[in-house]
Amino acid sequence: MKLILLPLLLLASAFTFAQQLDTPNYTVEIQQLCPEGEVQCQNVLYKGTSKVSGASIELKGKAWHSLCADGVTPCRFLGYQFNNGRIRYLVHDSGLLQVIGSSGKVLLEEQGVWDYQQDTPHEDPDHSTQTEAETKS
């Protein structure tokens, strides 16, 4: 029994987080399947679903970073890249979804909004920083 649980725990720990991007016509779910702290995750899943037709596509890809001055070290996180044959899917950190054809022509470009609800800590809506003692005085 323990031998079965160990791989399941390791698999669950590999799922660092899932994010959802909502654009006017698509819902895109991104899952990084790398251990926590791995900067350039090479194992990212993309599931895009059309809000119009309901059709969906699943792709494997990687995190996308600019490189530092040395040309090797990852510097700034840009988003995610996925390939479907010669078609490139780019999901920018800013929420921009782009699909680029084999000729380099932009086939789709939609601005979306990231859903970070699952990662956002709960905050008091009044954002008060006073303690109870300060409030009473």
N, C-alpha and C positions, 0 to 999 in steps of 0.2 A: 504494500500500500504506500509506504514511504517513497518507494522508487517512482511511483506514478505522480505523487504530489510534487516532488522536487522539479521535474521538467515543467509542470504546470505553473509553479511559482516563478521559475526562471522566465518562462514565456510571458507571464503577466507583468513581470518587472521590466521587460523589454519595451512594453507599450508606455512610452514616457508621457504622451499626451495626444489628444485628438482635438482638432480645430474644425470649425465649420465656416465657410465663406458663403454668404448669400448675395447673389447678383440679381439684376432684374429678371433674368431668364434661367438661371442655374443655381443649384445648391451643390457646393463642393465640400466634401469631407476629406481632411488630410490627417493621416496617422503616421507618426514617426515610430518606427520599429527598432530603434537603437537604444542602447543603455543610456541612462541619464548622464548628462555631461559630455556626451560625444558631440563635438562641434559640427563636423561635416558628416551628418547622417547620410549614408548611401542607401538606406532602406526605408523609403517613404511610400505610403500608399495614397492614391488619389481615387476618390469615387465621386464622379460628377453626374448629376441628375438634372435633366431638363424639366423645368417647371411647366413647360407647354405640352410636351409629348410624353413625359414620364420615362423616356429612354435614359439609360445610364451607361457609363463606361468606367472601368477600373483599370488603373495603370500603376506601374511601379516606377519610382524615380528617386530623386535625391534632393537634399538641401542645396541651396544656391547661395554662394557668398562672393563678394568681391575679394580680390587678393591684396595683401599688404604690399609695400614697396619692394619686398624681397621676391615677389612674384610666386611665392609658395604658400605662405601663411594666410589662412582665411582671416579677413578683417571684418567686414560688415555683412550681416545677414540680409540677403535680398529677397528670399522667398524659396520657391521650390520649382524644379524642372522635371518634366515627364515627357517621354517619347512614345508615340504610337506609330510605328513605322517611321516615315519621314516627316510626320507631323509633330510639332513641339507644343506642349502645353506649359505655359509659365503662370505660376500663381505668385504674384508679387506680395511682399510683406505689407505693402500699402493697401492691399485688397483688390488690385487690378488683376483680372483674369484675361490672359491672351492665349489664342491658338494661332500658331504660325505654320503656314504651309511649307512644302518642300522648297518652293522658290523664294522663301523669305517673306512672302506676302502675308499680312495680318488677316486671318480669316474671321476672327472674333476678338472683340475687345470690350469688356464690360467691367465697370467699377463696382465692387461689392463691399460689404461690411463684414468684418470678422465677428464671430460670436464667441466671446471670451467668458460667458457666464459661468462656465464650470471652473474657470481658473481665477475668478475675481473674488478676493476675500470680502466677506460681509462687512460693511461699514455702517456706522450710525448715520442716518440721513441728515442730522443737524450739524455734523462735523464738529461738535463741541469738544474743546480741549480742557475745559474746566473740570476740576474734581468736585465731588459732592460738597466737600467742606467749603470750597470757594463759591459754589452756587448759593449756599445757605447764608453766607456773610454779606 
